[in-house]
Amino acid sequence: MIDQHVDRTLLTPWWQHLCVMAAYVMTDQILSGMSYRTSVLTAGLRLSCLLLVSRRFWGAIIVGEILSIAVITIPCVSAFGTTWLTAVLIPPMLYCIPLVFFMQNHVSVFDQYGYIRPVPLLIATSLCALLSALRTDLTFLAVVMQDGSSFRGVSWNSTGQMTFGSYLGSLTITPFVLAVRERLLRRTQPLSWHELMKRSLFRDVLMFELPIVAGLFLAATFLIGGTNLAWFRALMIVPVVMLGLRHGWHGAAVGGMVASFFLTATALDHRDPSLFPTQATLALTISFWLLLAQRGTPKSLPPGSIPTSAWASLMSLVPVQSIRYALSPRYRGLDGTLYGADGRMIASAAG
């Protein structure tokens, strides 16, 4: 039997690492195309993965982020130089891992039941956003223009904008992911599509928020302009507040993600400064409801109840059994030993 203290990274089938890397690259590329200067959605993907993905897959995620960056940056090496390319290929993940590692060991984002602790979460979100912005500044300092001069675009103002963009991007993705996870953790049975349709939060988003923000988006895009555009953007936050009042921070997280996507879609370009006031208000709204995480949201499971795995519950929505098996959180080592998602041994090869 394998020593329980041995690092099991090498015991994990190689294809699982490959699948994690590929999934991260594809998701990162999609979110990159949807990101704006004031809303960097890839920052939310990065933080969500660091908080929820097992450490044995961090290497695969780092490689995936490097590949995703390389796809965009390598064609630009002739314009900005090899020094810049070397700096930019150092992924933001490497800047954030020490912080997340420290917080996991000393100031955990999750309590003993797996529910979030809002203050550490907001601290991790803020610091990771700042580290990502500083990393971008370092890459700018490494730029060498074609005439031999250095790039002069680094300033306190640009650093603040990039920090806010990463912060809002994290608040768009990470609270939504954690809210879904918490709701799945509360379940004692796998989820089904029929039951999902009966969930009040799902119905409220589908029947209440989505029609409102979609209507405001269409009106802001095709019917109005000028100063009235700001008012239509601000009205998109109203459903987020209503969902927060009804469902607590879960409602604000899910509603904030939907509103953020429609809000950024009204931008005139990727650097539209008129988006900032509304996006700042949205960030404050989500942060406020996170700080009230214990209000209007479910407490821990009653004594004696056994929660199902959040991932296993989510995978129950996949109709094809072979896909569910392939994406199972359990994995078998090279010696035939079965391990759970947390790396603990479930059954030995002999058993």
C-alpha positions in Angstrom: 0.0 0.0 0.0 1.2 3.5 -0.8 2.5 5.7 2.0 -0.2 8.3 2.8 2.4 11.1 3.2 3.7 10.7 -0.3 2.8 13.4 -2.8 0.2 11.7 -5.1 0.6 14.1 -8.0 2.5 11.4 -9.9 -0.2 8.9 -9.1 -2.9 10.9 -10.8 -3.6 9.7 -14.4 -1.9 12.0 -16.8 -5.0 12.6 -18.8 -6.7 14.2 -15.8 -4.0 16.9 -15.7 -4.3 17.3 -19.5 -8.1 17.7 -19.2 -7.7 20.3 -16.4 -5.1 22.2 -18.5 -7.3 22.1 -21.7 -10.4 23.2 -19.8 -8.5 26.1 -18.2 -7.1 27.3 -21.6 -10.5 27.1 -23.3 -12.3 28.9 -20.4 -9.6 31.5 -20.2 -9.7 32.3 -23.9 -13.5 32.7 -23.8 -13.4 35.0 -20.8 -10.5 37.0 -22.3 -12.6 37.8 -25.3 -15.4 39.0 -22.9 -13.1 41.1 -20.7 -12.8 44.8 -20.6 -10.2 47.1 -18.9 -12.7 47.7 -16.1 -13.8 44.1 -15.8 -11.1 41.4 -16.2 -13.1 38.2 -16.0 -10.0 36.0 -16.2 -9.1 37.2 -12.7 -12.3 35.6 -11.4 -11.4 32.3 -13.1 -7.9 32.4 -11.6 -9.1 33.0 -8.1 -12.0 30.5 -8.3 -9.5 27.8 -9.5 -7.0 28.5 -6.7 -9.8 28.4 -4.0 -11.5 25.2 -5.2 -9.2 23.1 -7.4 -7.0 20.6 -5.6 -3.4 21.6 -5.3 -2.2 18.6 -7.2 -3.8 20.3 -10.3 -2.2 23.7 -9.8 0.7 22.8 -12.1 -1.7 21.9 -14.9 -3.5 25.3 -14.4 -0.3 27.2 -14.4 0.7 25.5 -17.7 -2.7 26.3 -19.1 -2.4 29.9 -18.2 1.0 30.2 -19.8 -0.4 28.6 -23.0 -3.4 31.0 -23.0 -1.1 34.0 -22.6 1.4 32.7 -25.3 -1.4 32.5 -27.9 -2.0 36.2 -27.6 1.5 37.5 -26.9 3.9 35.6 -29.1 2.6 37.3 -32.3 3.5 40.7 -30.7 7.1 39.9 -29.8 8.5 41.8 -32.8 6.8 45.0 -31.6 7.7 44.8 -27.9 10.8 42.7 -27.6 11.9 39.4 -26.1 12.4 40.9 -22.7 8.7 41.8 -22.6 7.7 38.4 -23.8 9.7 36.7 -21.1 8.0 38.9 -18.4 4.5 38.5 -19.8 4.8 34.7 -20.0 5.2 34.6 -16.2 1.5 33.9 -15.4 -0.5 36.0 -12.8 -1.2 32.6 -11.2 2.3 32.5 -9.8 1.9 35.9 -8.1 -1.3 34.8 -6.5 -0.4 31.3 -5.4 1.7 32.3 -2.3 -1.1 34.5 -1.0 -3.8 31.8 -1.5 -1.5 29.1 0.0 -0.9 31.3 3.0 -4.6 32.0 3.5 -5.6 28.4 3.1 -3.2 27.5 5.9 -3.8 30.5 8.3 -6.9 32.5 7.3 -9.1 30.2 5.5 -11.8 31.5 3.1 -14.1 28.6 4.2 -15.4 27.6 7.6 -15.5 24.1 8.9 -18.7 23.3 7.0 -17.3 24.5 3.7 -19.3 27.8 3.6 -17.5 31.1 2.9 -16.1 33.5 5.4 -16.7 36.9 3.6 -13.9 39.0 5.1 -11.1 36.6 4.1 -12.7 36.2 0.7 -12.8 39.9 0.0 -9.2 40.3 1.3 -8.0 37.5 -1.1 -10.0 39.1 -3.9 -8.5 42.6 -3.3 -4.9 41.4 -2.9 -5.0 39.1 -5.9 -6.4 42.0 -8.0 -3.5 44.2 -6.8 -0.9 41.5 -7.5 -2.3 41.0 -11.0 -2.1 44.8 -11.6 1.5 45.0 -10.3 2.4 42.0 -12.5 1.0 43.9 -15.6 3.0 47.0 -14.6 6.2 44.9 -14.5 5.5 43.6 -18.0 5.0 47.2 -19.2 8.3 48.2 -17.8 9.9 45.4 -19.8 8.6 46.7 -23.1 11.2 48.0 -25.5 9.7 50.0 -28.4 11.0 49.7 -31.9 13.0 53.0 -31.6 14.7 51.6 -28.5 12.8 53.7 -25.9 10.9 52.2 -22.9 7.2 52.2 -22.5 5.9 55.2 -20.5 2.3 54.1 -19.9 2.8 53.0 -16.2 1.3 55.3 -13.6 -0.7 55.2 -10.4 -3.8 55.9 -12.3 -3.3 52.9 -14.7 -2.4 50.6 -11.8 -5.6 51.7 -10.0 -7.7 51.0 -13.1 -6.2 47.6 -13.6 -6.6 46.7 -9.9 -10.3 47.7 -10.0 -10.7 45.8 -13.3 -9.4 42.6 -11.7 -11.4 43.2 -8.6 -14.7 43.5 -10.4 -13.8 40.6 -12.7 -13.2 38.5 -9.6 -16.5 39.6 -8.1 -18.3 38.7 -11.3 -17.1 35.1 -11.4 -15.9 34.0 -8.0 -18.9 34.7 -5.8 -21.2 33.1 -8.4 -19.1 30.0 -8.4 -19.0 29.9 -4.6 -22.7 30.5 -4.3 -23.5 27.6 -6.7 -21.0 25.5 -4.7 -22.7 26.3 -1.3 -26.1 25.5 -2.6 -24.9 22.2 -3.9 -23.1 21.4 -0.6 -26.5 21.9 1.2 -28.0 19.0 -0.7 -28.2 15.4 0.5 -29.2 14.1 -2.9 -27.8 14.7 -6.4 -29.4 17.5 -8.4 -31.8 17.0 -11.3 -33.0 19.3 -14.1 -36.6 19.0 -12.9 -35.6 20.1 -9.4 -33.4 22.9 -10.7 -36.3 24.4 -12.5 -38.2 24.6 -9.2 -35.5 26.4 -7.3 -36.7 29.9 -6.4 -33.3 31.6 -7.2 -33.1 30.1 -10.6 -36.7 31.1 -11.4 -36.1 34.7 -10.1 -33.1 35.1 -12.3 -34.7 33.6 -15.3 -38.1 35.3 -15.0 -37.3 38.5 -13.2 -33.7 39.7 -13.7 -33.0 38.4 -17.1 -35.9 40.1 -18.9 -35.2 43.4 -17.1 -31.5 43.6 -17.8 -31.9 42.3 -21.4 -34.6 45.0 -22.0 -32.3 47.7 -20.6 -29.4 46.4 -22.7 -31.5 46.6 -25.9 -32.8 50.0 -25.0 -29.3 51.3 -24.1 -27.8 49.8 -27.3 -30.4 50.7 -29.9 -32.7 53.4 -28.6 -30.8 55.9 -26.6 -27.4 57.5 -26.1 -25.5 60.3 -24.5 -26.3 61.1 -20.8 -29.3 58.8 -20.7 -27.1 55.8 -21.2 -25.7 56.1 -17.7 -29.2 56.0 -16.2 -30.1 52.8 -18.1 -26.9 51.2 -17.0 -27.6 52.2 -13.4 -31.0 50.6 -13.6 -29.4 47.2 -14.3 -28.2 47.2 -10.6 -31.8 47.3 -9.3 -32.5 43.6 -9.9 -29.2 42.7 -8.2 -30.4 44.6 -5.1 -33.8 42.9 -5.2 -32.2 39.4 -5.6 -29.9 40.2 -2.7 -32.9 41.2 -0.5 -34.7 38.0 -1.4 -31.8 35.4 -1.5 -29.0 37.1 0.4 -25.5 37.1 -1.0 -26.3 34.1 -3.2 -28.9 36.2 -5.1 -26.5 39.2 -5.3 -23.7 37.0 -6.6 -25.8 35.3 -9.3 -27.6 38.5 -10.2 -24.3 40.5 -10.2 -22.8 38.1 -12.7 -25.7 38.4 -15.1 -25.9 42.2 -14.7 -22.1 42.6 -15.2 -22.2 40.7 -18.5 -25.0 42.9 -19.9 -23.4 46.0 -18.4 -20.1 45.5 -20.1 -21.9 44.7 -23.3 -23.0 48.4 -23.5 -19.4 49.6 -23.5 -18.4 51.8 -26.5 -15.0 50.1 -26.6 -12.7 48.1 -24.4 -11.5 51.3 -22.6 -14.9 53.0 -22.2 -14.4 55.3 -19.1 -18.2 56.0 -18.8 -18.7 52.4 -17.5 -16.6 53.0 -14.4 -19.3 54.7 -12.1 -21.9 52.0 -12.7 -19.3 49.1 -12.4 -18.0 50.6 -9.2 -21.6 50.7 -7.8 -22.0 47.1 -8.9 -18.8 46.1 -7.2 -19.9 47.8 -4.0 -23.3 46.1 -4.1 -21.8 42.6 -4.4 -19.2 43.4 -1.7 -21.9 44.7 0.6 -24.0 41.5 0.3 -20.8 39.4 0.8 -20.2 41.1 4.1 -23.8 40.2 5.1 -23.2 36.6 4.0 -24.7 35.3 7.2 -28.0 37.1 6.6 -30.6 35.6 4.3 -28.4 32.7 3.3 -28.6 29.1 4.5 -26.7 28.0 7.6 -25.0 24.7 8.1 -26.7 21.4 7.5 -28.7 20.0 10.4 -27.0 17.5 12.7 -26.9 14.0 11.3 -27.5 15.0 7.6 -24.8 13.9 5.2 -24.1 16.4 2.3 -23.3 15.2 -1.1 -20.2 16.4 -3.0 -20.8 19.7 -4.7 -19.1 18.5 -7.9 -20.9 15.1 -7.8 -24.2 16.9 -7.4 -23.4 19.2 -10.4 -22.2 16.2 -12.5 -25.6 14.5 -11.9 -27.0 17.0 -14.4 -24.9 15.4 -17.2 -27.2 12.9 -18.9 -24.5 10.6 -20.3 -23.2 8.2 -17.7 -19.8 7.7 -19.4 -19.1 11.5 -19.2 -20.2 11.5 -15.6 -17.7 8.7 -14.8 -14.9 10.4 -16.7 -15.5 13.7 -14.8 -15.8 11.9 -11.4 -13.9 13.5 -8.6 -12.5 10.1 -7.7 -9.3 8.9 -9.4 -7.3 5.8 -9.5 -3.5 5.9 -9.0 -1.0 3.9 -11.0 -0.9 1.2 -8.4 -4.7 0.8 -8.6 -5.5 2.6 -5.3 -8.7 4.7 -5.4 -8.5 8.2 -4.0 -11.1 10.8 -3.4 -11.1 14.4 -4.7 -9.2 15.5 -1.5 -6.4 13.0 -2.1 -7.5 10.6 0.7 -7.4 6.9 0.0 -10.8 5.4 -0.5 -9.8 1.8 -1.2 -6.5 0.1 -1.7 -5.7 -2.0 -4.8 -5.8 -5.1 -2.7 -9.2 -4.2 -1.2 
